Amino acid sequence: MRDLALSSSTRHPGWHASLRLRFVRDERGTRLAERRHQGPLRVQKALYPEGADVCHAVIVHPPGGVAGGDVLDIGVEASPQARTLLTSPGAAKWYRAGGQGACLRTGLDPD
């Protein structure tokens, strides 16, 4: 049987992306006060389907999933009383890696 592993010269180099979000609570409710990104990882939109108290943030990774060589890093800060819901449409699909490692890190720092 033929080995299906990719040679190192044809391996996917991977996406390296980071996203930093900061949510604050003020007299208007919870809002996304800051967003910084590097690479293909972004907040598509901040939504308020439950009203101003809860900010829903839809995180998108346009390549559509996590594959070998990918390193995705999400960091979230929230001020006291801030309420947020984070989601992604792909629900973090993972694909065969061909022997390469992949990483999706998420950190939450409640103030």
C-alpha positions as CSV (number, residue, x, y, z in Angstrom):
1,M,0.0,0.0,0.0
2,R,1.3,3.4,-0.9
3,D,2.2,5.9,1.9
4,L,-0.2,8.8,1.7
5,A,1.9,11.2,3.8
6,L,2.9,14.3,2.0
7,S,6.6,15.0,1.6
8,S,7.9,18.0,3.5
9,S,8.2,20.0,0.3
10,T,4.5,19.6,-0.5
11,R,3.1,20.0,3.0
12,H,0.6,22.8,3.7
13,P,2.7,25.5,5.5
14,G,-0.4,26.3,7.7
15,W,-2.2,29.4,8.6
16,H,-0.8,31.4,11.5
17,A,-3.5,33.7,12.8
18,S,-4.5,35.5,16.0
19,L,-7.5,37.4,17.2
20,R,-7.7,39.6,20.3
21,L,-11.1,40.8,21.5
22,R,-12.1,43.1,24.4
23,F,-15.7,43.4,25.6
24,V,-16.8,46.2,28.0
25,R,-20.0,46.9,29.9
26,D,-21.2,50.5,30.1
27,E,-24.5,52.3,30.4
28,R,-25.5,51.1,26.9
29,G,-24.9,47.4,27.6
30,T,-22.1,45.1,26.6
31,R,-20.1,46.0,23.5
32,L,-17.1,44.9,21.5
33,A,-14.7,47.7,22.3
34,E,-11.6,46.4,20.6
35,R,-10.7,43.8,18.0
36,R,-7.3,43.2,16.6
37,H,-6.4,40.4,14.2
38,Q,-3.4,39.0,12.3
39,G,-4.0,36.6,9.5
40,P,-7.3,35.1,8.4
41,L,-9.2,35.1,11.7
42,R,-11.8,37.8,12.3
43,V,-15.1,38.7,13.9
44,Q,-17.6,38.8,11.2
45,K,-20.0,40.9,13.1
46,A,-21.1,41.8,16.6
47,L,-24.8,41.0,17.0
48,Y,-27.4,41.7,19.8
49,P,-30.3,39.2,19.3
50,E,-30.9,39.2,23.1
51,G,-30.8,43.0,23.4
52,A,-27.9,45.3,24.5
53,D,-27.0,43.2,27.5
54,V,-25.3,40.4,25.6
55,C,-23.0,40.8,22.7
56,H,-22.8,37.8,20.3
57,A,-19.6,37.7,18.3
58,V,-19.3,35.5,15.2
59,I,-15.6,34.4,14.7
60,V,-14.8,33.4,11.1
61,H,-11.7,31.7,9.7
62,P,-12.2,32.0,6.0
63,P,-10.1,28.9,5.1
64,G,-13.0,27.0,6.7
65,G,-11.3,24.7,9.2
66,V,-8.1,23.7,10.9
67,A,-5.6,21.7,9.0
68,G,-2.0,20.5,9.5
69,G,0.4,23.3,10.2
70,D,-2.3,25.8,11.3
71,V,-1.9,27.8,14.5
72,L,-5.0,29.8,15.5
73,D,-4.9,31.9,18.7
74,I,-7.9,33.6,20.2
75,G,-7.7,35.9,23.2
76,V,-10.7,37.5,24.9
77,E,-10.9,40.1,27.7
78,A,-14.1,41.0,29.4
79,S,-14.7,43.8,31.8
80,P,-16.8,43.2,35.0
81,Q,-20.4,42.5,34.2
82,A,-19.8,42.2,30.4
83,R,-21.8,39.4,28.9
84,T,-20.8,37.8,25.5
85,L,-21.4,34.7,23.4
86,L,-18.6,33.6,21.0
87,T,-19.3,31.3,18.2
88,S,-18.1,30.2,14.8
89,P,-20.1,29.0,11.8
90,G,-17.7,26.1,11.1
91,A,-17.7,24.9,14.8
92,A,-13.9,24.3,14.4
93,K,-13.8,21.6,11.8
94,W,-10.5,19.7,11.9
95,Y,-9.0,18.1,8.8
96,R,-6.4,15.4,8.3
97,A,-3.0,16.8,9.0
98,G,-0.7,14.5,7.0
99,G,1.5,14.1,10.0
100,Q,1.7,17.9,10.8
101,G,0.4,19.3,14.1
102,A,-2.3,21.9,14.3
103,C,-3.3,24.1,17.2
104,L,-6.4,26.2,18.2
105,R,-5.9,28.1,21.5
106,T,-8.6,30.1,23.2
107,G,-7.9,32.2,26.3
108,L,-10.5,34.1,28.4
109,D,-9.4,36.8,30.8
110,P,-12.3,38.1,32.8
111,D,-11.3,41.4,34.3
